[in-house]
Amino acid sequence: MTTEDDIRALLRQMFTAAVDAAQPERCIPRHLPALPKGRTVVIGAGKASAAMAQALERHWPGDLSGLVVTRYGYAVPCERITIVEAAHPVPDAAGLSAARAMLETVQGLTEDDLVICLISGGGSALLPLPAKGITLEDKQAINRALLKSGATISEMNCVRRHLSAIKGGRLAAACHPARVVNLLISDVPGDNPIDIASGPTVGDPTSCADALEIVARYGIDLPEAARAMLESGAGETVKPGDARLARVTTTLVATPQMALEAAAKIAACAGYTPVLLGDSIEGEARDVGKVMAGIALQARRHRQPVAAPCVLLSGGETTVTVRGNGRGGRNVEFLLSLAVALDGEPGVHAVAGDTDGVDGLEEIAGAFVTPDTLKRAWAQGIRPRDSLANNDGHGFFEALGDSLVTGPTLTNVNDFRAILIR
C-alpha cells in the first residue's frame, strides 16, 4: 500500500532527478573545446558557475586560469580558477569588485587565446558593474524595484543590460580578438542566451527604447542618471553582427527541458504516466496555480488529458507581484494558490521548487502540497486565502512543516513543478 510518506518521497526523488540532470560535473565535460595555441582563460558568473569551473578544471587537459563569481554559499574548491562569492538577488560591493576584475582578466588577449565563459542563472546580480554615472546603490534600488514589479525575467534583464558596463555582449567584446566559447546552463523560459545572466557574452538585439518601455509599463521609479542614460541612448548594448563577436560560440549544456525529462523517467518507473506541460511557463504564480489545479482536476475526475495515475510536470519562471507583507517566493505562491483551488481534492499531491535551492529571498527551495494541506492549516488557525493575499507562502508552508529545503544545489535550471494524481 502506498503511504503519504511514499508519495512525498517520490516527489522529492523527481525534484532531485531534475536538479541532478543539470549538475555541471554531468553536463560540462562533453562540451569542452579543443586546446588553443595560446592561453586558456576561464570567466563566468551565476549560481552554478563555481561548480562549472570545478568540473572544467577536472577535465581540462591543459593549463588554464581565470575568475568566476557565484552566490554566497555556492563556492566549491578550485585550484587554478579564482572563485569569488557575492550577493544575489540584490547585488553588493563584492560582485562589483568581481565584475571589474573579470574585465581586467580578459584584457590583452590575442587571436591564439581561448576564453571559456561559464554562465548560469543569477549572473545578472553577481556582475553588477554599473555604466558610467550610475552607482552601485542605484543598481541595488533598481534591482529591488524590478523584483517586486511583476516583470518577467526577460523584461528585467533588458533593463539591467542597458544600465551595465559588462552585460549585453560587453564582456565578449572585451575578450576580442580571442575566441570565446560560452557554456550556459539555462534558467530562463525559452533558453534565450541573452536572458541568461543578462547575456554578458552574446549580442543583444534589444534597445534602450525597449528598456524604457518596460520601465514605464511597470511604473518603476529610476534614479535620474539611469533614466537619462536610457533616454539618451548612451546605454546601448553590443548588437548581433558586431565584428568583436565574430569568434563567439554558444552552447546550452543544461536546460529546464532536460530536467523535466529526467523527472519524467522517475515518474514512469514508479508507474505514473508523465505529462510534460511545458518548460517555459510564465505569468503570475497564483494564476498559474489556478490553471494547473484545473488541469489536475480534469485528469482526476474525467481522465483527461490523461488518466490517473499520472504526474503533470512543468518548468519555467513565474512571477510574484508583492502587495502584502509576506516574504514572496514564486514556488510557494504557486503551491498555495494550487492548494486553494484544489480545495482538498483527494489523491492530488504536488511539489514545486527552485532548482537552485532558493525560492525568492529565502534559503528554502519550495514546498509540498497534500490533499489535507488546507485542513491542517485551518486546524492551526491559519487562513489559506489570507496567507495568499499577503504573499506569505513561505510562512504558510513552514507552519505546516511542508517546506522543501535542499541547501545550495550548485546548479540552476529554474522552477520545477510536479503534480501527482492517483
C-alpha positions in Angstrom: 0.0 0.0 0.0 1.3 3.4 -1.0 1.6 5.8 2.0 1.7 9.6 2.2 5.3 9.3 3.0 5.9 7.2 -0.1 4.3 9.8 -2.3 6.3 12.6 -0.7 9.5 10.6 -1.2 8.6 10.1 -4.9 8.0 13.8 -5.4 11.3 14.6 -3.7 13.0 12.0 -5.9 11.6 13.7 -9.1 12.9 17.1 -7.9 16.3 15.6 -7.1 16.5 14.0 -10.6 15.7 17.3 -12.2 18.5 19.0 -10.2 20.9 16.2 -10.9 20.3 16.4 -14.7 21.8 19.9 -14.6 24.8 19.2 -12.4 28.0 20.7 -14.0 30.0 17.5 -13.5 27.5 15.7 -15.7 27.0 18.3 -18.4 30.2 20.3 -18.8 32.8 17.6 -19.8 31.2 16.6 -23.1 31.1 20.2 -24.4 34.7 21.2 -23.9 36.5 22.8 -26.9 39.9 21.8 -28.2 43.1 23.2 -26.7 44.2 26.6 -28.1 47.6 27.6 -29.3 47.7 30.3 -26.7 46.3 30.8 -23.2 43.0 29.4 -21.8 41.2 31.9 -19.7 38.1 31.0 -17.7 35.4 33.6 -16.7 31.9 33.1 -15.5 29.0 34.1 -13.3 26.0 32.5 -11.8 24.8 30.2 -9.0 26.3 27.2 -10.9 29.5 28.9 -12.1 31.8 27.6 -9.3 30.7 24.0 -9.8 31.0 24.5 -13.6 34.6 25.8 -13.0 35.4 22.8 -10.8 34.1 20.4 -13.5 36.1 22.2 -16.2 39.3 22.0 -14.1 38.9 18.3 -13.5 38.5 17.5 -17.2 40.7 20.2 -18.9 43.9 18.6 -20.3 46.0 21.8 -20.4 46.9 24.9 -18.5 44.2 27.5 -17.5 43.5 30.4 -15.2 40.6 32.7 -14.6 37.9 34.1 -12.3 34.2 33.2 -11.7 31.7 34.8 -9.3 28.9 32.9 -7.6 26.4 33.4 -4.9 27.4 33.3 -1.2 27.4 29.7 -0.1 27.8 28.3 -3.6 31.6 28.2 -3.8 33.4 25.0 -4.3 37.2 24.4 -4.2 39.2 25.1 -7.4 43.0 25.1 -7.8 43.6 27.3 -10.8 40.4 29.3 -11.2 39.7 32.0 -8.6 36.2 31.7 -7.1 34.6 34.9 -5.7 31.3 35.0 -3.8 28.8 37.9 -3.9 25.2 38.7 -3.2 22.1 37.6 -5.0 19.4 38.7 -5.9 20.4 42.2 -4.7 24.0 43.0 -5.7 26.8 44.1 -3.4 30.3 45.5 -3.4 31.9 42.1 -3.8 30.0 41.5 -7.0 31.1 44.9 -8.3 34.7 44.2 -7.5 34.5 40.8 -9.2 33.0 42.3 -12.3 35.8 44.9 -12.6 38.4 42.1 -12.0 36.8 40.0 -14.7 37.1 42.7 -17.3 40.8 43.2 -16.3 41.3 39.4 -16.7 40.4 39.4 -20.4 42.5 42.4 -21.3 45.3 42.0 -23.8 44.3 38.6 -25.2 45.3 37.5 -28.7 43.8 35.5 -31.6 45.6 32.4 -30.3 43.9 32.6 -26.9 40.7 30.9 -25.8 38.1 32.3 -23.3 35.7 29.7 -21.8 32.8 31.6 -20.3 30.7 29.7 -17.8 27.3 31.3 -17.3 24.3 30.3 -15.3 21.2 31.9 -13.7 21.9 34.6 -11.1 24.7 36.1 -13.1 22.9 39.4 -13.5 23.0 40.3 -9.8 26.5 38.8 -9.5 28.1 41.1 -12.2 26.7 44.5 -11.1 29.1 46.8 -12.9 27.1 49.9 -13.5 27.5 52.1 -16.6 29.3 55.4 -16.1 27.3 57.8 -13.9 25.3 55.1 -12.2 26.2 53.9 -8.7 26.0 50.5 -7.0 23.3 52.0 -4.8 21.4 52.9 -7.9 21.7 49.4 -9.2 20.6 47.9 -5.9 17.5 50.1 -5.8 16.6 49.3 -9.4 17.0 45.5 -8.7 14.7 45.7 -5.7 12.1 47.6 -7.8 12.3 45.1 -10.6 12.0 42.1 -8.3 8.8 43.5 -6.8 7.3 44.8 -10.1 5.9 41.6 -11.5 8.1 42.0 -14.6 9.2 38.8 -16.4 12.9 37.7 -16.2 13.3 38.8 -19.9 12.0 42.2 -19.1 14.1 42.7 -16.0 17.2 41.6 -17.8 16.5 44.0 -20.7 16.6 46.9 -18.2 19.7 45.6 -16.5 21.6 45.2 -19.7 21.2 48.8 -20.7 22.4 50.1 -17.4 25.5 47.9 -17.3 29.2 48.2 -18.3 29.6 44.4 -18.6 26.3 42.8 -19.7 24.7 42.8 -23.1 27.7 41.5 -25.0 30.2 43.9 -23.5 32.2 41.2 -21.7 32.6 39.3 -25.0 33.6 42.5 -26.8 36.3 43.0 -24.2 37.7 39.5 -25.0 38.3 40.3 -28.7 40.2 39.1 -30.6 40.4 35.9 -28.6 38.0 33.0 -29.3 35.1 32.9 -26.9 33.3 29.6 -26.0 30.1 30.1 -24.0 28.9 27.2 -22.0 25.5 28.1 -20.5 23.1 26.5 -18.0 19.7 28.0 -18.8 17.3 29.2 -16.1 15.1 31.2 -18.4 11.9 30.4 -20.4 12.8 29.8 -24.0 16.5 29.4 -23.2 17.5 32.6 -25.0 21.2 33.2 -24.2 20.7 37.0 -24.0 18.4 36.4 -21.0 20.8 34.1 -19.1 22.6 36.4 -16.7 21.6 39.3 -19.0 23.9 38.0 -21.8 27.4 39.4 -20.9 29.0 37.4 -23.8 26.3 37.4 -26.5 24.9 40.1 -28.8 21.7 41.9 -27.7 19.0 42.8 -30.2 17.0 44.9 -27.7 17.4 48.7 -27.3 17.3 51.5 -24.7 13.8 52.3 -26.0 12.7 48.8 -25.1 14.1 49.2 -21.6 12.3 52.5 -21.2 9.0 51.0 -22.3 9.4 48.2 -19.7 10.2 50.8 -17.0 7.0 52.7 -18.0 4.9 49.6 -18.2 5.6 48.6 -14.6 5.8 52.1 -13.1 9.5 51.7 -12.0 11.0 54.8 -10.5 14.5 55.0 -11.9 17.3 57.2 -10.5 17.8 60.2 -12.6 21.2 59.1 -14.0 19.7 55.8 -15.1 16.7 57.4 -16.8 19.0 59.9 -18.6 21.2 57.0 -19.9 18.2 55.2 -21.4 16.6 58.3 -22.8 19.8 59.5 -24.5 20.6 56.0 -25.9 24.0 56.0 -24.1 23.3 52.6 -22.6 23.1 50.8 -26.0 24.5 47.3 -25.9 26.7 45.3 -28.3 24.5 44.1 -31.1 24.4 40.8 -33.0 26.7 41.0 -36.0 29.3 43.2 -34.2 32.7 42.3 -35.5 34.0 41.8 -32.0 31.6 38.9 -31.6 32.6 37.0 -34.7 34.5 34.4 -32.8 31.9 33.7 -30.1 30.1 30.4 -30.0 27.4 29.4 -27.5 26.3 26.0 -26.3 23.4 25.3 -23.8 24.8 22.5 -21.7 21.7 22.1 -19.4 18.1 23.4 -19.8 14.8 23.1 -18.0 13.6 20.6 -20.6 16.4 18.3 -19.7 15.4 18.5 -16.1 11.8 17.7 -16.8 12.7 14.7 -18.9 14.9 13.3 -16.1 12.0 13.7 -13.6 9.6 12.1 -16.2 11.8 8.9 -16.2 11.4 8.7 -12.4 7.6 9.0 -12.6 7.3 6.4 -15.3 9.4 3.9 -13.4 7.1 4.4 -10.4 4.0 3.6 -12.5 2.8 7.2 -13.2 2.3 8.5 -16.7 4.4 11.7 -17.1 2.8 14.6 -18.9 5.2 17.5 -19.7 3.1 20.6 -19.9 5.9 23.0 -20.8 9.4 24.1 -19.8 8.8 27.9 -20.2 5.6 28.7 -18.3 5.4 32.3 -17.2 2.8 34.5 -15.6 1.7 35.4 -12.0 2.5 32.4 -9.8 -1.0 32.4 -8.3 -2.7 32.4 -11.7 -0.5 29.5 -12.9 -1.5 27.7 -9.7 -5.2 28.1 -10.6 -4.7 26.9 -14.1 -2.7 23.8 -13.0 -5.3 23.0 -10.5 -7.9 23.0 -13.2 -5.9 20.6 -15.3 -5.3 18.3 -12.3 -9.0 18.2 -11.5 -9.9 17.4 -15.1 -7.4 14.5 -15.0 -8.6 13.3 -11.7 -12.4 13.5 -12.4 -12.6 12.9 -16.1 -9.3 11.1 -17.1 -8.4 14.0 -19.5 -6.0 14.8 -20.9 -4.6 11.7 -19.3 -5.9 9.2 -16.8 -4.5 8.7 -13.3 -2.1 7.6 -12.1 -0.1 10.4 -13.7 2.2 13.3 -13.0 1.9 16.8 -14.5 5.4 18.2 -14.9 6.3 21.8 -15.8 9.0 24.4 -15.6 9.8 28.0 -16.4 9.7 31.1 -14.2 6.6 32.6 -12.8 6.5 36.0 -11.1 5.0 37.4 -7.8 3.8 40.9 -7.6 4.3 41.5 -3.9 1.4 43.5 -2.4 1.3 42.1 1.1 4.0 42.0 3.8 4.8 38.3 3.3 8.1 37.1 2.0 7.1 36.3 -1.5 8.6 33.3 -3.3 7.0 32.2 -6.6 7.0 28.5 -6.0 5.3 28.7 -2.6 2.9 31.2 -4.0 2.1 28.8 -6.9 1.6 25.9 -4.4 -0.6 27.9 -2.1 -2.8 29.0 -5.0 -2.9 25.5 -6.3 -4.0 24.1 -2.8 -6.8 26.7 -2.5 -8.1 25.9 -6.0 -7.9 22.1 -5.4 -9.9 22.6 -2.2 -8.8 19.3 -0.6 -9.3 17.2 -3.7 -8.4 13.6 -2.8 -5.4 11.9 -4.4 -3.6 15.0 -5.6 -0.2 15.9 -4.3 2.4 18.4 -5.5 5.9 19.7 -5.1 7.4 22.9 -6.6 10.8 24.4 -6.0 13.5 26.4 -7.5 16.3 24.1 -8.7 18.9 26.4 -7.2 17.5 25.8 -3.7 16.4 29.3 -3.2 12.8 30.5 -3.7 12.6 34.3 -3.8 14.8 35.7 -1.0 14.5 32.6 1.2 17.0 29.7 1.7 14.1 27.4 1.0 13.6 25.7 -2.4 9.8 25.3 -2.2 7.3 23.1 -0.6 4.8 20.2 -0.8 1.0 20.1 -1.1 -1.1 17.2 0.1 -4.9 16.7 0.0 -5.1 17.7 3.7 -3.0 20.9 3.4 -5.9 23.2 3.9 -7.4 21.1 6.7 -4.1 21.2 8.6 -3.8 24.9 8.1 -7.3 25.6 9.4 -6.5 23.4 12.5 -3.7 25.8 13.3 -5.8 28.8 12.8 -4.2 29.7 9.5 -6.5 31.0 6.8 -5.0 30.0 3.4 -6.6 32.7 1.4 -5.3 35.3 3.8 -1.8 33.9 3.5 -2.1 34.0 -0.3 -3.4 37.6 -0.3 -0.4 38.5 1.9 2.2 36.8 -0.3 3.1 34.6 2.6 3.5 31.2 1.1 6.8 30.6 3.0 5.2 31.3 6.4 2.2 29.1 5.4 4.2 26.0 4.5 6.8 26.5 7.2 4.0 26.4 9.8 2.8 23.0 8.4 6.3 21.5 8.2 6.0 21.2 4.4 8.9 23.3 3.3 11.4 21.8 0.8 14.9 22.6 2.0 17.9 21.5 -0.1 20.7 23.8 0.7 22.8 25.1 -2.2 22.3 22.8 -5.2 25.2 24.3 -7.2 23.1 24.5 -10.3 20.0 26.3 -11.6 17.5 25.4 -14.3 14.8 27.5 -12.8 11.5 26.3 -11.3 10.3 22.6 -11.2 6.7 21.7 -10.6 5.2 18.2 -10.3 1.5 17.4 -9.6 0.9 13.8 -8.8 -2.6 12.4 -9.3 -3.6 9.0 -8.0 
